[in-house]
């Protein structure tokens, strides 16, 4: 029996196959990372929209008189004092049953920081402020210092 009659692969053939597989795997890994980041960015956009919609509904409820202004501080301009108020709820005006109007089930998690701590801006703060004045919650932003796939900062969304 000669060496050519043997069944199986030579070491060189195995080495070539492993090298090709490693090259293919190294091309797939960055795509998986980009896909993961894109999914987290989509979740961040959804969570920001959910929070901002709840803040807007709170403001609309104050403006229509559904929420009594006695529940709020005088300098809050009709916005919630904090995010917890959107979850805990506010007593409905002229309702003897004691029902509460709630705007969120829970505070969503910032997928970039994996935390429920969001950057807050009050109505009195400057639009580019990075510190919260504490009067009310007019807007929210991510506390992540990262950059999105489109080149913008997450905190600017």
C-alpha positions in Angstrom: 0.0 0.0 0.0 1.5 3.3 -1.1 1.1 6.7 0.6 -1.2 7.8 -2.2 -3.7 5.0 -1.6 -4.4 6.2 2.0 -7.7 7.9 2.9 -7.7 11.1 4.8 -6.3 14.6 4.7 -2.8 15.8 4.9 -1.6 18.3 7.5 -1.3 21.0 4.8 -4.9 20.5 3.6 -6.2 20.8 7.2 -4.1 23.9 7.7 -5.6 25.5 4.6 -9.1 24.7 5.7 -8.6 26.1 9.2 -7.0 29.3 7.7 -10.0 29.8 5.4 -12.5 29.3 8.2 -10.6 31.8 10.4 -10.7 34.4 7.6 -14.4 33.9 7.2 -15.0 34.1 11.0 -13.0 37.3 11.2 -15.2 38.9 8.6 -18.4 37.9 10.4 -17.4 39.2 13.9 -17.5 42.9 13.1 -20.9 42.4 11.4 -22.3 40.8 14.5 -20.9 43.7 16.6 -22.5 46.3 14.4 -25.8 44.5 14.4 -25.7 44.3 18.2 -25.0 48.1 18.4 -27.7 48.9 15.9 -30.2 46.9 18.0 -29.2 48.8 21.2 -29.5 52.1 19.3 -33.0 51.2 18.2 -34.0 50.3 21.8 -32.5 53.6 23.0 -34.7 55.5 20.4 -37.8 53.6 21.5 -37.1 54.2 25.2 -36.5 57.9 24.7 -39.7 58.2 22.7 -41.6 56.3 25.5 -40.2 58.7 28.2 -40.8 61.8 26.1 -44.3 60.8 25.2 -45.1 60.2 28.9 -43.7 63.6 29.8 -45.8 65.2 27.1 -49.0 63.4 28.3 -48.3 64.6 31.8 -48.0 68.2 30.6 -51.2 67.8 28.5 -53.0 66.5 31.6 -51.9 69.5 33.6 -52.9 71.9 30.9 -56.4 70.3 30.5 -56.9 70.4 34.3 -56.9 66.6 34.8 -54.0 67.0 37.2 -54.4 69.7 39.8 -51.6 72.2 39.9 -51.7 71.9 43.7 -49.8 68.6 43.3 -47.0 70.5 41.6 -44.4 73.1 42.6 -45.1 76.6 41.3 -42.0 76.8 39.2 -42.5 73.5 37.3 -44.4 74.8 34.3 -46.7 71.8 34.4 -44.0 69.2 33.9 -43.4 66.2 36.2 -41.1 66.9 39.2 -39.1 63.7 38.4 -39.5 60.5 36.4 -40.8 58.5 39.4 -43.9 60.7 39.4 -44.7 59.3 35.9 -44.6 55.7 37.4 -46.2 56.4 40.8 -49.0 58.5 39.3 -50.8 61.7 40.3 -54.3 62.0 41.9 -56.9 63.0 39.4 -58.5 66.4 39.9 -62.1 66.3 41.3 -62.1 62.6 41.7 -63.4 61.4 45.1 -62.3 57.8 44.5 -58.7 58.6 44.9 -57.6 57.1 41.6 -54.2 58.0 40.2 -53.3 58.8 36.7 -50.1 56.9 35.7 -48.1 57.5 32.6 -45.5 54.7 32.7 -45.4 51.1 34.1 -41.7 51.4 34.9 -38.8 53.6 34.0 -37.2 52.1 30.9 -33.5 51.1 31.0 -31.0 53.0 29.0 -29.5 50.2 26.8 -26.2 52.1 26.5 -25.6 52.3 30.2 -27.8 49.4 31.3 -29.3 51.6 34.0 -32.5 53.4 34.7 -30.7 56.6 35.4 -31.3 59.1 32.6 -29.9 62.5 32.1 -32.6 65.1 32.9 -33.3 68.6 31.7 -35.8 71.0 33.3 -37.7 73.6 31.4 -35.5 76.3 32.9 -32.2 74.7 31.9 -30.3 75.6 28.7 -30.9 73.2 25.8 -27.3 71.9 25.9 -27.1 71.7 29.7 -25.6 68.6 31.2 -26.7 69.2 34.7 -30.3 69.1 35.9 -31.7 72.3 37.5 -34.2 70.2 39.5 -37.3 72.2 39.0 -39.1 69.7 36.7 -38.4 67.1 33.9 -38.8 68.7 30.5 -36.6 66.3 28.6 -34.4 63.2 29.0 -31.2 62.0 27.4 -28.8 59.1 27.7 -25.9 59.5 30.1 -23.7 57.4 27.8 -20.6 59.2 26.4 -20.6 56.9 23.4 -20.9 57.7 19.7 -23.6 56.2 17.5 -23.1 54.4 14.2 -24.1 57.6 12.4 -21.4 59.7 14.2 -23.7 61.5 16.7 -23.4 61.4 20.5 -26.0 59.4 22.3 -26.6 62.2 24.7 -27.6 64.5 21.8 -30.5 62.2 20.8 
